[in-house]
Amino acid sequence: VELVANAQDEAVLRFTAPRMPVDAHPGQLVQVEYELENLTDHPLVGRAVPSYGPAAAAAHFKKTDCFCFREQRLAPHEKLRLPVMFVLDRQLGPDMSVVTLSYTFFRQGAGVRT
């Protein structure tokens, strides 16, 4: 599984994926961590939206926990480690030997950390 991270506005956020692909086998629980850092002097709020490549791989990703399920709130210059736990279902075809899990982080405006 190749892991990708994109930020809507890289001037205010640094969003990174693990550097190496993950060797994931169908039925195996996998945990990885992305990192998100607020580069500004004010609080930020946002949410990550996943996408998959090839698109048909989406049906085979079963996320048991994901930072994308929740809005993320960051204090000024705060850095978060964001876990994702997933299983590739056993119906994943051999034609999908490499799949990509990509997140794009969209800022939803400034907010106050609670």
N, C-alpha and C positions, 0 to 999 in steps of 0.2 A: 504494500500500500504506500503510495507516494502521498506526502502531506504538504499542503500549500497554505500560505496565509497571505492575505491582501488587506490593506487598510484603505478605506475610502479617502482618507486625508492623512497622508504620511507625514505631513508637517506637524501634526499634533499627536499622532499615535505611532508607536512602533509595535507591530504585530508580527510575531515570528512563529514558524512551525518547527518541529524537530528537524534537524538537518538531514538525517538519514532515512531512507525508506524503511518501513516496518515489514518484517516477514510475518504475515498473518495467514493462518490456515483456517479454512471454514470450520466453524464450531468452536474456535478458540477465542476466549475473552482477551481483548487487547486493551491496554491503557497507554495513552500518550499524553503529553502536555504541550500546549501552546503557551506562548508568553505574550502579554499585552502590557505596554508601558505608556503612561500619560506623559507626554513631553512638554506639557504646558504648566503654567502657574495657576490654573483654575480647574475645578472639578469637571469631569466629562462623564457622559452616560452614552451607552451604545449597545449594540447587539450584533452578534455574528450570524451570518446566513450561510448554510452549507450548500455546496454543489459537488457533483460527482462526475468522474470521467472513467469510462464512457457513461453516458447518461443512464443506461440500463443498469449500471452498478448500484444506483440509488435503492433499488428494490431489494438489494442483498445486504445493505448495511443496517444493522439493528443496534442503535445506540442505546445503552442502558443508562448512561449519564453523560451529559454534555453541557458545557458552558453556553452553548447556543440555545438551551432551553430557557435561559434567564437573561435579563438585562444586566449589563455589567456597569458598575459605578466605580470610578477611579478618582481618588484624591489627586491633588497636584503632584506630579512626579512619581506617582505610585506605580509599582510594577506588580502584576498578577501572574501567577501560574494557573493555567486553565486546563483542567483535565477533561479528557474524552475517553469514555469506555465504550467499546463496540465489539460486536461479533459479526463476522461475515457468515451468512447462512450457508448451509450445506448445498443449496441449489445453485451456488455460484458456478457458472460454466467454466470449463477449461480454456475457453477463448478469452476469458478475462483474467489472465495471469498477472496483469498489472492494472490496478485501479487507483484512482486519485480521489482523495478526500480534500476538498478545498473549502476554506472559509474566507468570506469577505466581511470585515468589521465595518459597520456603518455607525457613525456618530449620530446620536439622536438629539444632540444639543447639550448645553451645560446643565449640570444638576448639582445638588448638594449631597454629599456623601452622608448616608444615614447609618 
